[in-house]
């Protein structure tokens, strides 16, 4: 276990935190002293597994939410505005990757990606609004993808790539729009995107570890 206390006393929200990179980040935040980590996922079984595995490391709250469902998204936004209003760290890690040729994509495929982007947009907005009201700032990390910047013939993914490119663009615009800190030199919010690169010769577990460590370093005080 890492004994660093980079996140001592802080609270975090990890959307898509029931497995993969999101779960790995949630675990590392707890190991590094986070007071509370809230993980959001739509699969109850995966959430339960994550809760069992991560709870020994600290205070973990698991929320079963399908953020692509408008009603459930609104409930989550209400919770962020109320009982989770003190969140200081947000990690947007929710996503699906379903490679399919452009000519075979359906409207349902497209909407699946678009709904996730819509949810990420408004979750980020609500967390940022809370940070502004408190006047304390925080950090937001968006998990992006190399597919937003390059195409790979073996995995045609036009809809996915379009969605991730939008997430990258959102991050860049928020870094410009949100106000600087009181000192004039420290950003009120630190926003970054991380590229998730998985190749046949690059094990997924190794990618998860590298993305986890990078994601946790960005909002730390290091």
TIBAFI-62584 format. One record per residue (C-alpha): residue number from 1; residue in three letters; z, y, x. Coordinates in steps of 0.2 Angstrom, whole numbers. Layout:
BEGIN
NUM / ALA / Z / Y / X
...
END
This chain:
BEGIN
1 / UNK / 0 / 0 / 0
2 / UNK / -4 / 18 / 6
3 / UNK / 12 / 27 / 8
4 / UNK / 5 / 45 / 8
5 / UNK / 11 / 56 / -6
6 / UNK / -5 / 66 / -8
7 / UNK / -3 / 67 / -27
8 / UNK / 16 / 67 / -29
9 / UNK / 21 / 74 / -46
10 / UNK / 3 / 76 / -52
11 / UNK / -6 / 69 / -68
12 / UNK / -23 / 62 / -69
13 / UNK / -36 / 57 / -81
14 / UNK / -49 / 44 / -76
15 / UNK / -62 / 41 / -89
16 / UNK / -70 / 24 / -87
17 / UNK / -54 / 19 / -78
18 / UNK / -53 / 1 / -85
19 / UNK / -64 / -7 / -71
20 / UNK / -74 / -4 / -55
21 / UNK / -73 / 13 / -46
22 / UNK / -63 / 21 / -60
23 / UNK / -49 / 7 / -59
24 / UNK / -49 / 8 / -40
25 / UNK / -47 / 27 / -41
26 / UNK / -33 / 25 / -54
27 / UNK / -24 / 13 / -43
28 / UNK / -25 / 23 / -27
29 / UNK / -19 / 39 / -36
30 / UNK / -3 / 29 / -42
31 / UNK / -1 / 22 / -24
32 / UNK / -1 / 40 / -18
33 / UNK / 12 / 47 / -29
34 / UNK / 4 / 52 / -45
35 / UNK / 17 / 55 / -59
36 / UNK / 5 / 49 / -73
37 / UNK / -12 / 42 / -73
38 / UNK / -21 / 40 / -90
39 / UNK / -36 / 28 / -90
40 / UNK / -49 / 28 / -104
41 / UNK / -60 / 14 / -108
42 / UNK / -69 / 6 / -123
43 / UNK / -66 / -13 / -119
44 / UNK / -48 / -18 / -125
45 / UNK / -48 / -33 / -114
46 / UNK / -53 / -24 / -98
47 / UNK / -40 / -10 / -102
48 / UNK / -26 / -23 / -104
49 / UNK / -31 / -32 / -88
50 / UNK / -31 / -15 / -79
51 / UNK / -14 / -10 / -87
52 / UNK / -6 / -26 / -80
53 / UNK / -13 / -24 / -63
54 / UNK / -10 / -5 / -61
55 / UNK / 7 / -3 / -70
56 / UNK / 17 / -10 / -55
57 / UNK / 11 / 5 / -45
58 / UNK / 17 / 19 / -57
59 / UNK / 16 / 26 / -74
60 / UNK / 0 / 21 / -82
61 / UNK / -6 / 25 / -99
62 / UNK / -21 / 16 / -106
63 / UNK / -31 / 23 / -120
64 / UNK / -44 / 13 / -129
65 / UNK / -58 / 25 / -133
66 / UNK / -77 / 23 / -135
67 / UNK / -82 / 40 / -129
68 / UNK / -100 / 38 / -136
69 / UNK / -92 / 37 / -153
70 / UNK / -91 / 55 / -160
71 / UNK / -75 / 52 / -170
72 / UNK / -66 / 43 / -156
73 / UNK / -72 / 57 / -144
74 / UNK / -64 / 70 / -155
75 / UNK / -48 / 60 / -156
76 / UNK / -48 / 60 / -137
77 / UNK / -52 / 78 / -135
78 / UNK / -37 / 82 / -147
79 / UNK / -26 / 72 / -136
80 / UNK / -32 / 81 / -120
81 / UNK / -28 / 97 / -129
82 / UNK / -11 / 91 / -134
83 / UNK / -1 / 77 / -126
84 / UNK / -12 / 77 / -110
85 / UNK / -13 / 96 / -108
86 / UNK / -5 / 96 / -91
87 / UNK / -19 / 85 / -83
88 / UNK / -22 / 91 / -65
89 / UNK / -35 / 79 / -60
90 / UNK / -50 / 73 / -69
91 / UNK / -62 / 59 / -64
92 / UNK / -77 / 56 / -74
93 / UNK / -82 / 38 / -70
94 / UNK / -89 / 31 / -86
95 / UNK / -106 / 25 / -86
96 / UNK / -119 / 11 / -90
97 / UNK / -133 / 5 / -79
98 / UNK / -147 / -5 / -88
99 / UNK / -163 / -5 / -78
100 / UNK / -178 / -5 / -89
101 / UNK / -196 / 1 / -87
102 / UNK / -200 / 18 / -94
103 / UNK / -213 / 11 / -106
104 / UNK / -200 / -1 / -114
105 / UNK / -186 / 11 / -117
106 / UNK / -181 / 14 / -135
107 / UNK / -172 / 28 / -143
108 / UNK / -156 / 18 / -144
109 / UNK / -157 / 16 / -125
110 / UNK / -159 / 35 / -122
111 / UNK / -145 / 40 / -134
112 / UNK / -133 / 28 / -126
113 / UNK / -135 / 38 / -109
114 / UNK / -136 / 55 / -118
115 / UNK / -120 / 51 / -128
116 / UNK / -110 / 47 / -112
117 / UNK / -116 / 64 / -104
118 / UNK / -111 / 73 / -120
119 / UNK / -94 / 65 / -119
120 / UNK / -92 / 70 / -101
121 / UNK / -97 / 88 / -104
122 / UNK / -84 / 91 / -118
123 / UNK / -70 / 81 / -109
124 / UNK / -73 / 91 / -94
125 / UNK / -73 / 107 / -104
126 / UNK / -57 / 103 / -113
127 / UNK / -48 / 99 / -96
128 / UNK / -55 / 115 / -88
129 / UNK / -49 / 125 / -103
130 / UNK / -31 / 118 / -101
131 / UNK / -31 / 122 / -83
132 / UNK / -37 / 140 / -86
133 / UNK / -23 / 142 / -99
134 / UNK / -10 / 136 / -87
135 / UNK / -17 / 146 / -73
136 / UNK / -14 / 132 / -60
137 / UNK / -31 / 125 / -57
138 / UNK / -35 / 107 / -52
139 / UNK / -49 / 96 / -47
140 / UNK / -63 / 87 / -56
141 / UNK / -73 / 73 / -49
142 / UNK / -89 / 67 / -56
143 / UNK / -96 / 50 / -51
144 / UNK / -115 / 52 / -49
145 / UNK / -128 / 40 / -42
146 / UNK / -142 / 40 / -29
147 / UNK / -154 / 36 / -44
148 / UNK / -153 / 54 / -49
149 / UNK / -161 / 59 / -33
150 / UNK / -173 / 44 / -29
151 / UNK / -183 / 31 / -37
152 / UNK / -182 / 12 / -33
153 / UNK / -196 / 1 / -39
154 / UNK / -185 / -14 / -40
155 / UNK / -174 / -6 / -53
156 / UNK / -184 / 6 / -64
157 / UNK / -171 / 17 / -72
158 / UNK / -179 / 33 / -79
159 / UNK / -166 / 36 / -93
160 / UNK / -151 / 32 / -82
161 / UNK / -158 / 43 / -68
162 / UNK / -161 / 57 / -80
163 / UNK / -143 / 56 / -86
164 / UNK / -136 / 56 / -69
165 / UNK / -146 / 70 / -63
166 / UNK / -139 / 80 / -78
167 / UNK / -122 / 76 / -72
168 / UNK / -125 / 82 / -55
169 / UNK / -132 / 98 / -62
170 / UNK / -117 / 101 / -73
171 / UNK / -106 / 99 / -58
172 / UNK / -116 / 112 / -48
173 / UNK / -116 / 124 / -62
174 / UNK / -97 / 123 / -65
175 / UNK / -94 / 126 / -47
176 / UNK / -103 / 143 / -49
177 / UNK / -96 / 147 / -67
178 / UNK / -78 / 144 / -66
179 / UNK / -67 / 158 / -58
180 / UNK / -60 / 158 / -40
181 / UNK / -42 / 156 / -37
182 / UNK / -29 / 170 / -36
183 / UNK / -31 / 170 / -17
184 / UNK / -49 / 174 / -19
185 / UNK / -53 / 160 / -7
186 / UNK / -47 / 144 / -15
187 / UNK / -58 / 137 / -29
188 / UNK / -49 / 137 / -46
189 / UNK / -57 / 120 / -48
190 / UNK / -64 / 109 / -35
191 / UNK / -79 / 100 / -42
192 / UNK / -89 / 87 / -33
193 / UNK / -101 / 73 / -37
194 / UNK / -101 / 56 / -27
195 / UNK / -116 / 46 / -25
196 / UNK / -114 / 27 / -30
197 / UNK / -125 / 18 / -18
198 / UNK / -127 / -1 / -20
199 / UNK / -140 / -11 / -11
200 / UNK / -142 / -30 / -9
201 / UNK / -135 / -29 / 8
202 / UNK / -121 / -18 / 3
203 / UNK / -107 / -28 / -7
204 / UNK / -102 / -19 / -23
205 / UNK / -83 / -22 / -18
206 / UNK / -87 / -12 / -2
207 / UNK / -95 / 2 / -12
208 / UNK / -81 / 3 / -24
209 / UNK / -68 / 5 / -9
210 / UNK / -79 / 19 / -1
211 / UNK / -81 / 28 / -17
212 / UNK / -63 / 26 / -22
213 / UNK / -57 / 33 / -5
214 / UNK / -69 / 48 / -5
215 / UNK / -65 / 52 / -23
216 / UNK / -46 / 52 / -20
217 / UNK / -48 / 62 / -4
218 / UNK / -58 / 76 / -13
219 / UNK / -44 / 83 / -24
220 / UNK / -30 / 79 / -12
221 / UNK / -21 / 93 / -3
222 / UNK / -28 / 86 / 14
END
